[in-house]
Amino acid sequence: MLANRRILLVIGGGIAAYKALDLIRRLRERGAEVRCILTAGAQHFVTPLAAAALSGSPAHTDLFDRADEAEIGHIRLARDADALVVAPASASLMARMAHGTAHDLAATVLLATTRPILIAPAMNPTMWAHPATVRNLATLKADGVAVVGPNSGRMAEPEEGPGRMAEPTEIADALEQLLAVRAGSGRLAGKRVLVTSGPTHEPIDPVRYIANRSSGRQGHAIAAAFAEAGAEVTLISGPVTIPDPVGVRIVRVESARDMLKAVETALPADIAVFAAAVADWRSATAAPEKMKKDGGAIPPLALIENPDILSTVSHLKDGRPGLVVGFAAETENVIENARAKLARKACDLIVANDVAPAEGVFGGARNTVHLVAAEGVETWPTLDKDEVARRLVTRLSEMVHARPGGPTA
């Protein structure tokens, strides 16, 4: 997606600006042509000369540059690019974008462009959580600006939390996804896709809950791969700590019942992939106050069964998605259990994997999956979860195209 694309990189102020130099290299490695704008703050951390040397094009810094503005340079910069990337996007720069101010070159170009914009926020965790930043981010998203990150981790100052700029490869990946979605040229362009991801939390009392070890990495990767293929994606996510994928609509839920309601609201869909690790049971009665250990008898915990989201959707008579895919997280007899689940749930495909602790699947970056269908079983080698997602979306796209009435290539 980036070959011969013209990318305008706006480098904001902040210690993360040094990563923007690596981002230039990553974008050029993928075939992009890169031009840079440095804000005044950015120039305290990296130099225009460094950006120019890595991009192979002069870096721009001044709104009132005589040579550039003789040709209305800020408009030319805004229109000549295929996409704009803001990395790092500081709290100040995000505020200027949200409020439409144009007092420097970066803000003016961002206001004058009609091209896709991707921002990679980077700031102190307290600044990221501040209500003003939250409002500005919501405004930018409503305006169609795509966001990648921030990640959580240790900051330059002795603090930890969300606010670290996404890594350059993550930003490059997000930009490719954004351009694929905007181009609408993917094999699944025009198709509506529903994906569930992550765990659910079933309350016992206001502080305790029943859950599982799912990180949501595989489900989120699948949603991102669908978006990259041009689909209109709704991702219904349980509580996770990983970044949102770019180019998808996010619906956040807590419990299995919340997830079912969100799924029903998101229908109809052409494809539904149920990758979430939904808790099978919940407490029959959630205590209104924290349960205390008072030295007496251990309080009983009565469990009742949660709704079966996959089965509910698979058995719909009206509005059933054309392709319904379930996941089977097993610790033994993986293939046999997946075959039984396929028949019981009446879905079209089960993606089965071994989540025994020794396999490191829950919370890990790699996965070994088996595609179980009525026609047989296909076992894939151990792969990065992003690669599993891309291969799965390719396979589902082939299935959609092969069905009567499916789209032609």
N, C-alpha and C positions, 0 to 999 in steps of 0.2 A: 504493500500500500504506500510506501514512502519513496519508492524509486521515482526520481525526477520530480518529486513534490517540492514546492518552494515553501519553506517553513520560516516564519519570523519568530525568533526567540526573544522574549522580553525578560531580561534578567533583573529581578528586584533586589532590594537591599536586604542583607542578612548574611549570617555566616554560611548558610547553605548555598550562597552564590558560587562557592568554589565547585559545587557539584554541577553547575550549569556548564562549566567547561568540559566536563566529561560527557554531559548530555549532547553537546555539539558533536563530539566524536561519534557517539552512538547513533545519532541521526544521520550523519554522513556515511557511516558504515552501511546503513540501510538504503543508501542511494539518494537521500534528501539533499537539496540545496538549502543552506542555512544562512540567514542574515540575522544580526543581533541588534537589539536596542538595550542599552544599559541605563538604568535610572541613576540619579545622583548618589543614592544610597549604595547601589551595587558597586560603584566605582571606588568605594572605600574597601572593598573586599577583593575584587578582580579588576583588571585593567581592560580598557577597550582594545589595546594592542593584543592582549592574550586572546580575547574573543575573535578579533579579526584574523589572527594567525591560524587559529583552529578552524574557523569557518571558511577561510579563503575569500572573505568579502569584508569591506570596511564596516566597522561597528558604528552605530549611530547613538548620539548622546544628547544632542541639543535641538530643542524645538525650533530655535531661531538661527540654525546654521545657514549661513548666507548661500552656500553652494546648493544645498539641498532645497531650501525653501524658495529659491528662485524658480524651481519647478514644482512647487507645492509638494515638497518631499513627504510630509506626513500622510497626505492622501495617497501618494504613490506607494509608500510602504504598506499602508492599510489594504490596498487593493491588489498589489502584485503577489501577495502570498496566497497559498492554498489553505493554510491554517496558521493560527497564532498559538504559541505556547508561552505561558507565564510561569517561570521557574527560577528562583523561588517567588511565590506570590506572598508577599508580606501582608500583615494586617493592614498597613497603611495603603498598599497598592490595591488590595481587595476593596477597601472602603472607597477609594477613588473610583474604581470600576463600578461599584454598586450605585454610587451617587452621580456618576456621569460627569465628574470634574475633568478638566482638560488643561491643567496648568503646566504640564511637562510633556515631553515627546511621547513617553510610554502611554500615559493616560489618554492623550489625544489620538494616537493611532488606534488604541483599543476602542475608543468611542467612534472612530470613523470607519471601522471595518464592518463588513457584512460576512466575513469568513468565520468558520468554526473556531472557537476558542477553548483551549484546555488550560486549566490552572493547576499548579502543584503547590498548595499552601505550605508554608514553613514559618513557625513562630513558637514562642513560649507556650506551654500547655495552658497556663492561665489566660493568656491572650486568646488562644484558640477557643476556650470555653466561655469567653466573655459574651454577654448577650448581644453586644454590638456586632461582634464577629459572626455570631450565629445568625443575626438578622441579615447581615451583608451576604453571607454565604447563601441563605435562602433566596435572596433577591437575585444573585448571580445565577443560581440554578434555574429559577423561574424565567430568567432571560435567555436560557439555553446554553449557558456556559457549562462545559464539562469539567469535572473535578477528579483528580487522582491523588490519593492520600488524604491527609498526612498519615505517616506511620507512627507507631508508638516506640519509645526508646529513650535512651539517655540524651540529654540536650548538652549544648556547649556549657551552659551553667550547670551547677550540680543539682539538676532536677531531672525527673523522668516523667513520661506521659505522652499523649498524642501531640504531635507538632513537628516531628521530623519530616523533612521533605522526602517524598517518594524517591527511590533510587532511579538513576537515569534510565536503566533498562525498563523499569516499570513505567516510566513516563513515555518512553518510545513505544512500548506495547499499547498503552492507553491511547496514544495518538493514532496508531494504526487502527485500533478499534473504532475510534471516533470517525475517522475518515471513511472506513468501510460502511459504518451506519449511515453517515450523511450521503455517501454515494448511492446507497440503496441498490448496489450492484451485486450483493451477495446472492448465493443460491437460494437463500430463504427470505429474500426481500419481499415484503408484503405479507409475510406470515406472522401470526401472533403466537408467542411462546410463553408458557408459564413454567417457572422453575421454583421449587422449594429448596431451602438450604438451612444448614445449622441444626442445633438442638432445639428442643422446647423446654421450658421451665414450668413445672407444675407445683404450685405453692402448697406448702404444708402449714406454714404460718407466715407472718409478714417478713421473716428473715430466712426461712429455710424453704428449700424446694427439691423436687425430684428432677434429675437431669441426666445427661450422658456426656461423653467426652468428645462429641463431634465439634470440630472447629469451623465447619462450613466451607473449608477451602475447596473441596471438590464441587459442591453445588455452585459456589460463586464463580469458579472457573468455567463451569458449564454455561452459566448465564452470560459470561463475557464472551465465550466462543460463539454462542448464538447471536449475540449482538454483532460480532465481527462478521458473521455470515449474512448480516443485513436484516435479521428478524426484529420485530417489535417485541421486546422482552419485559415481562414483569417478574421480578425476583421477590419471593416472599420468604423473608429470613427470620429465623429465630435469633436469640441473643448471641452475637459473635463479636470478636474484637478485631477482625480483619477488615481491610479497606473495602469500600463499595466498588464493584466493577463499574467501568465507564459505559455509558450509553444504554443503561437499563433503568427501568422504573423500580424503585425499592419500596417494599411494604414491610415494615418491621412488626413482628408479633412476639408474644411471650409463650403462650400455652398452645396445646394441640387444638383446643376449641377455637382459640383466636385464629390459628392457622387455617382451619377448615373454613371459617367465615371469610377470611381473606381470599382463599382459593375460589370459593363460590362467587365472590364478588368479581374476581378477575376473569372468570369465564365469560364468554366462550374463548377458546384457544384452539389453534391448529395442532399444537404439540404441547404436551404437559410432561415434565420430568420431575418426579418426586424424589429428590436427593436428600431431603431433610431426614434427620434421625429423630423421628417423633417419639416421645415417651409413650409407651404402651398403656401405662396406668397413671392415675392421679389419686391424690388423697380424696376420700369420699367427702370429707368436710375440712376445709381449710380454717384453722383457728384464727379468730380475729385479732388476737394478741400473741406475742411471743410466748411459746410454751416454755415453762420454767422447770428446771431440775431441782426438785425440793426434797429429795431423799426418799420419796415415796415410790409407788409402783411406776414402772415405765408406762407412759401413756400409749394406748393402742393406736396403731396406724392402719385404718381400714382403707383398702385400695379399691377403686373401680376402674373399669376399662375406658380408655379414651376413644373418641371416634376414629375410625379407620379411614384416613383421608384418601389413600390410594384406591382402596376398594370402593369407596363412595363415588369417586369420579369415574372409575372404570365401569361401574354398573349403571351409570346414568343412561336413561332411555332417550332423553332429549338433551342436546348440548354436550354430549361426550366428545372430548377432543379426538381428532382423527388418529392420533398416535399418543398412547399413554405408556410411560416408562417408569418403572419403579426401581428402587434400590433394595438390595438385601445385604445387610451388614451381619455377617455370621462369624461364629468362632469355631464351628465344627461342621462337617458334612456340608460344605459350602454349596456345591452344585446340587445335591439332592434337595436341600432346603430351599434353594432358589427355584427349582422346578416346581416344588409343591406350592410355593408362594405365587408363581406365575399362574398356575391353574386356579388357586383359591381367589386371587385378586382380580382375575380376568383382564389383566393388562396385556400389552402387546410385546413387551420386552422387560426383562429384569437384568439390571447390572449388579452382579454379585461380587462381594469382596470379603476377604478374611480380615476381621478387625480384632483378632486376638492380640493382647498386649505386645507379644513378641514381634508382631508384624509392623508396629509403629504407624498404622494407617491413620487412626484418630489423632489429629493434631500434626501429623507429618506432612511432608511435601510430595511423597510418592505413593503410588497405589498399584495394585495388581487386580485386574477385574476380569470377570467372565461374563460374556453377553449370553444370556439364556433366553431362548425363544422357542416357540413350538417346533420350529424346524431343526433345532439343535443348539449346541453350545460352542461358543468361540472364546478361546482364552487368549488374552493379550499378555505380552511380557510386562514386567514391572516398569512403569513409566512415571515421569513427572505428572502431577495432577493436571497441570495446564495442557500437557500433551494428551492425556486421557480425555480431557474435555474436547479438545479439537478433533480427535479421532471419533469420539462419540457423536459430535454434531455432524461430522461428515457422513457417518453411517446413517444417522437419522434423516439427513437430507436425502440420501440415496433412497431410503425407504419411502419418504414422502413422494419423491419423483416417480418411483416405481408403481405407486398405487393408482388405480383408475381415477381420473380426474385430478391427479397431482400435477404440479407445475412442470412444464417442459424446461429443459436446461436452457 
